[in-house]
Amino acid sequence: MIRIFRDVATAFQFLTRLPLNRLPYDADALSRSAKFFPLVGLLTGILASVVYLWLILHLPAAVAAILTLALLFLATGGLHEDGLADVADAFGGGWNREQVLVILKDSRIGTFGTLALLVSVGLRVVLLANLPIGRFAAYVISGHVLCRWTALPLGYALASARESSGQGARIARQISIGSLAIGSLLTVLIVAYLLRWSAWRPVASTLVVTIASGIYYWRRIGGVTGDCFGATNQLAEIAVYLCGVWHP
């Protein structure tokens, strides 16, 4: 039981900026804790929903959406946004595997990364401001749960694109079938409870994003890096919000 609590805490330590730095170091803790990534999404989704639904009582929807995202950036340290920007720069500017990996290691942001962030943040602001208010919390929480789930199948199926160690290497090909099953079950239960029969659309969209991005990473660089996990996370979150505003 203590180990489970430590793994949950490790998941929050990795994906948020909660002050949990006193946890004892365990080389296998991150891959083991990945099955609880959806629980981190559950908490951040609840936080975003509560903040937005309070702000919308006093501010225009777009302003409330911007402030809600700003709070989430503070809570997560912009971890996934950083990954999206790096991936956009690397895959947009690199012509071969070696060039892509070199650019991925560069901490500076380029034109492709800047444009990717602008599109990602802009889309999320517009989508959040236009989600049906009665189902806002359901879609936002589902989006945060599903986007964090994407690390599980990617980490199960793909090896690290680099031989050197890194956060991505601690998950890539390190996710066990048991962790994948537990994390997937948690995700499906949460999303199904929130969205009922509408759950299949965001679940299917997330699967498509995960499979498509995974195939792309494998073909371009032979695996994944930590930035790749972040980029897929962002794409999946946007895909879920799109389902919420889609008119059949």
N, C-alpha and C positions, 0 to 999 in steps of 0.2 A: 504493500500500500504506500509506504514511504517513497519507493522508487517511482510509482505512478505520479505522486505529487511532484517529485523532482522533475520528471519528464514534462509534465504540464508547465511547471515553472520555467523549464528550459525553452519550451516553445514560445512562451511569452517574452522571455529574455531575448531570444533571437529576433522575433518579429515586431517587438515594440521597444519603447524606451523606458519601460518600467524599471525602477531601481532594484534589480535582482542580481547584481554583480557578485554577491557573496556565495553564490551556489558553488559547490565543489566541482572541480573540473573532471569531466569524464569524456574520453575521446569518442565514445559511441553514443553520447547523450543526444546529440542533435538529430541523427538519423532515427533514433528510437523515439524521440519526441515528436517527429513529423506527423505521426498519426493524430496528434492533438492540435495541429495547425488550424483545422476547422473551428476549434473552440476559441482560438484567438480571433478568428473572423467573426464568431458569434458575439464576442465582447465588443469589438470595434464597430460592428454593425449596429448593435444596440446603442452604443455611445453616439454614433452618427445620427441615428434615428431620433433619439431623445433631444439632441441639440437642435437638429433641423426643425422638428415639430414644435419646439419652443420658439425658435427664432422666427418661424413663419407667421407667428401670431403678431409680430411687431415689425417685420421687414418684408420687402419684396422677395419673391421666391428665389430669384437669381442671387441676390445678396446673401440670403440665408444659405444657399448652396455653396457659395464661395467661402463663407466663414466656417461652414461645416467641414469642407475639405481642408481648410487651413488648420483646423484643430486636429484632424486626422494626420496631417503631415507632421505636426508636433508629436503626436502620440506614437507614430511609427518611424520617425526620423527620415521620411521620404525614401525608405529602403527600396520599395518596388519602383518608384519613379526613377530613381538612380539607375536601376537595372534596365528599364525601358530606354532611357536616354543613351546608355552605353551600347546597348544592342543596336539601336537605330544608327548610331555613329559607325559601329563596327561593320554591320552587315550592309549598310548603305555605302560605306567608303572602302571596304576591303574587297579586293578582287579574288583572293584565294584564302585558304584556311589560315596560313601563317599571318597574313595581313590582318584578317579578322581578329585573331587572338591577340596580336600586338595592340590593336586599337582598343580591344576590350580591357586591356590592362592600363590604358591611359586614363587618368582621372579627369582630364579636361573634357569639357563638353563642346561638341561641334555643331555644325548646321543641322545635320539630320537629327541629332539628339534634342536640340532646341525645338525643332519643328514637331518632333514626336511628343515632347512634353506639352507644347502648346495645344496640340490636337487632343491629347489625352485629358488634360485638365479642362479644356474648353468643352469637350464632349460631355464629360461628367457633370460639369456645372449645368449645361443645358438639359441633360437627361434627368438629373436629380430635381431640377426645377419643374420638370414636366411629368414626373411620375404621379399617378393618381394618389391623392393625399390619403385616401382610405387604405391603400395598399403600399404606401411608401415604406413603412418599416419592414414589411414582408419582403419586398424586393431588395432593399438595401442590405438587410441582414443576410439574405440568401446570396447576394452578390459577394459580400465579404467572406462568407463561408466557402462558397464555390471557388472563388479565385485563389484562396489559400489551399484548397484541396488539390489544385493543379500540380503542386510540387510533388505530390505522392506518386501519381503515375509517371511523371517525367523522371523522378528519382529512381523509380523501380525499373523503368525500361532502358534508360540511357546512361552511359558511362560518362565520366568527366572528360571534357575535351582537352584538358591539360593534365600533364603528369604531375605537376607541382600541386601541393596541398592548398586548400582554400575552402571557404564556406561551401561553395558549390560541390567540391570534391567530397565533402563530408556527408552529402546527401545523394549525389549521383551514383546509381547502381548500389546504394547502401540501404534502400528501403526494402524491407522484407515483405513477403506476400501477406503476412499477418498484419503488419502495420498498414499496408494498402487496404486490406479488407476492413479493419477497424475504422480507419479514417474515412473510408467511403461510406460505411454504414452510418457513422455519425453525421456525415454530410447529407446523405439522403433522408435520414430521419428528420433533421432540422428543416431542410428545405421543403420536404413533403408536408410537415406540420404547418409551416408558414403559408405555403402557396396551394396546398391541396392538389386538385387536378391540374392546375396550371404549372405545376412544378416541372413537368416534362420538358417544357420549352427552355427554361434557363439551364436545366441539366444537360439537355441535348446540345445547346449552344456552347456550353463549357467544354463538353466532350470534343466537339468539332474544333474549337480553338486549341485545346490541349494536343489533340492528335496532329492537327495541321502544323502547329508550331514545333512539335517534337520531331516530326518528319523533316521539317525545314532545317532545324538545328543539326540533325544527324547528317543530312546531305551536305550542308555547308562546312561544318567543323567536326563532324564525327562524334558528337556528344553534346553535353551542356556545360555551362558555367553558372555561377551564382547569378550573374546578370540575366541569363536566359530564363531562370525561374521567375525573376522579377518582371520581365517583359511579358511573359505568358500570364502572370497574375493580373497585370493591368488590362490586357486584352480581354481576359475572361470577365473581369468586373464590368467593363463597358458592354460586353455582349449580354450580360444579365440585365443591365439597365435598359438596353435596347428592347429586350423582350417585354419589359414593363411598360414601355410607351408604344409598342407596336400595335397598329390597328389592323385586325384581321379582315 
